[in-house]
Every structure is written in C-alpha cells, then in structure tokens.
Amino acid sequence: MPRITQEDKARNRRNILEAAGRMFRSQGIDAVGIAELMKEAGLTHGGFYNHFASKNDLVVEVYGASFAASLGSLARTVEDGSGQGGAPLKRVLDGYLSTAHRDAPDGGCPSASLVTDAGRHSVAVQSAYAEGVEGYLRGFAAEFLREAEEKGDALDPDEARSRAIRLLSEMVGALMLARAVRHVEPGLSDEILRTGRGRALD
C-alpha cells in the first residue's frame, strides 16, 4: 500500500475542514456525525483521528478558518474603497443581507450560520466565535473612523465601536430572521433583508 504524502495529508485535512464547514452551517454541529462527515469529505471514518484529536478540535478549527475567510473578504472590500456599489461598509451590508447569502445556509459568513451552536458548545468554540466577532467589530469600527476622518468629522473611538456592535448585531439578526421564515413567508423574508439594507447604517 503506497504511503500517503504530506501533500495528500494536507489536502485530506482541507477536505475535512471544508466539508465540516458546509455541514455544520446547514445542519448544526450536533447533527453531524464523524462517519457522515468523512464520507462527505471522500475519506474513511477511521482517518479522522489522523487529523484531529476530537470533534471539538475540528469545530474550533472550522470556526477559525470560516471567520478568517470572511474577515479576509471584509478587508479586501475595505481596501478597494468606494466604488459604484457605494462605500465599503455599504457594500458589505448589501452583500451580507442579500438573497444569495440568505439562500446559501451552508456557506457565507459564520457570524449568523454558526452563532447558535457557538453558545451551546465548549469554551474553546465560544472563544473562537468571540475572536471572529471581535475581528468584525475592529474592522467595522476602523472603517467608521476612516469615513469620519475623510469627511472631516470627529468620531470618538468608543462611539465607533458602539456603531460597529450595532451594525453587526443588526446584520446577523436580520439574516437569521430572514432565513427562518424564507420558505413559509418569502415576502416577509425579503422585507427583512430590504429593511436591514436600508436602515442598518442610519
């Protein structure tokens, strides 16, 4: 039997993380068993422990990787500056509260799709979620401060952080509500997204 290479091992680990990210978002952490997860990743059940000491360790890594990807997207949007879609935070808001994001519960930002599970799991999982939230708050607050400076306005850093908390809370709450009712009240779901896009930055 050929020996597995380091490249193969890295690819297999990546496949597990990607499969877990999709399944945890769409089904919830507790609903996903290791055997089912490994099958989705195209690997055997027993191979799981070659990569992770426990399911909890996997969950922590999924949270970290998911937020890293999401925060990277936020950073790129901010770096691009204002464009046809408006100021960076407006573009972030519009993308977050879009029907495409709502209708992809197995992808997108973990702030909404993994929030409920975070509060039900270990301190390590909650810490990984909290770190991701702080990343968003820092990014939002910094952009509020940059926008204020660009306009010649004075904005206290504490006020910028308060605005960041309000913005993230409204985004996450609106997306969760829109997803919860989209199959039975699609019009209401769209209304929630539309109102959030129009008012969260007021």
N, C-alpha and C positions, 0 to 999 in steps of 0.2 A: 504494500500500500504506500503510495507516494507521501512524503512528508509535506505538511502544509507550510507554505512560505509565509514570511512576515506580511507580505502584500496581501495574501489571501486572508490572513487573520484580521488585518486592518479592514479589509473590505467586508468580511463577515460581521465584524463588530459594527461597522457603519450600517449595514443592512438591518441589524437588530435594532439599533437606535432609531432608524427611520421608520421601521415597521411599528415599533413601540410608540413613537410619536403620533403616528396616524391612529393607531388603535386606542391609545389612552385618551386622545381627544374625542374620538367618535363614540367610544363605548364606556369610558370610565376605567380607571386603573383596576379596580377590584373585579371587573367583569372580564378582564383579560388574563388568561392563564398562560403559563410559560410554554406549554406544548403548542397552544394555538398561536402564540406569538412567534415561536421558532418556525412553525410551518409557514406563516405569512412571510417570514424572512428568507424562506427557502433553505432552512437548515434543520438539523435533527435536534430533538429535545435535549439530549444529553450534552450537546455542545454549548448550551447556555452558560454553564459554570466555568467554561474556559475563558469567558469574557467578563463575567460579573459574579461577585460573591453572593449576591442575593437580588431578589426582585426590587427591594428598596434601593439598592445601589444603582440599579438600572433607572428607576424612576427619578432619582436625584440627577443623574446624568442627562436624562431626557429633558427635564426642566431647564437645566443649564444650557444645553445645546439649543433648545427651542427659543429661549429668551435671547441667546447670543445672536441667532439668525434674525430674530425680529428687531432687536436693537441695532443690528448692522444695517438693516433696511431703513430704520429711522435716521441713523447717522448719514446714510447716503442721500436721503431726501433733504436733510438739512444742508448738507454740503452743496447740493445742486442749487440751493437758493430759490428765490421766487421765479416762477415761470408762468406759462399760460394757465396752469391749474391753480394759480394763486400762491400765497405764502406757504412755506414748508409745513407749518402746523395745520393749515387748511387742507393741504394735500394728504397729510397723514390722516386727518379726521375723515375726509371723504373716502379714502381707501378703506379705512377700518370699518366705517358704517356703510359699506356698500353691500348690495345684494350678493355680489360674488363672494365676499368674505362671509356673510351670513350663511350662504348656501354651501360652504365648504367646512363643515364642523370637524373634519379630520385633518385640516390644515390651518394655516394662518397663525395669528398671534396666540400664544399660550395664556395671555393675561385673562381671557374670557373662557377659553376651552378647558383650561386646567385649574381654574380658580376653586371650584367646589371640592375637587379631590385634594387640593393642597391643604385645606383646613382639616381634612379627615385623616391625614397621614402623618408620618414621623416628623420630628423636629427638623431633621435634615432636609426633608422635602419642603417643609414650610420655609426653611431658611433659603433654599434655592429659589422658591417663588418670591420671597421678600426681596432677594437680591435683584431679581428681574424687575420687580415693581420699582425698586429704587433706581434702577437704570433708566426706566421710563421717566420717572419724576425728575431726575437730574437733567435728562435730555430736554424735556419739556420746559423746565424752569430756565435752563440756559438759553433756549430759543426765545422765551418770553423776554428775558433780559436783553438779548441781542436786538429783538424787534423794537423794544422801548428805546434803546440807545440809538438805533437807526432813525427813529422818529424824533429824537431829542427830548424824550420824556424821561422822567425819573421814576424808577421802579425799584422798590425795596426787595432784596433777595428773599425775605420771608414771604412777601406778597407773591413773588414769582412762584415760590414753592406751593403756596396755597392754591394758586391758579392751576398749577400742574396737577395737584391732587384732585381738584375738582374736574379738570378735563379728563384725566384717566378714569376717574370714577364714573363719569357720565358716559364715556365711550364703552367701558366694559359693561355697565348696567344696561345701556341701550342695546348692545349686541346680544347680551344674554336674553333679554326680553323678546327681542325680535326673533331670535332662534326658537324660543319656547312656544311662540304662537304661529309660526310661519305656515304650518300645514293646515291649521284649522281656521285661522284668521289672517290670510295673506295680506289683506288690505291694511289691517292694524299693524302687522309686522313692517310693511313698507312705510307706514306713517311714523312709526317709532324711529326708524332709520332716518327718514327725511327730516323729522323734527330735531333729532340729535345733530345731524349735519348742519342744520341751520342755526342752532342755538348754543351748542357746546362752547363756542369760542366767544360768546357775547360778554 
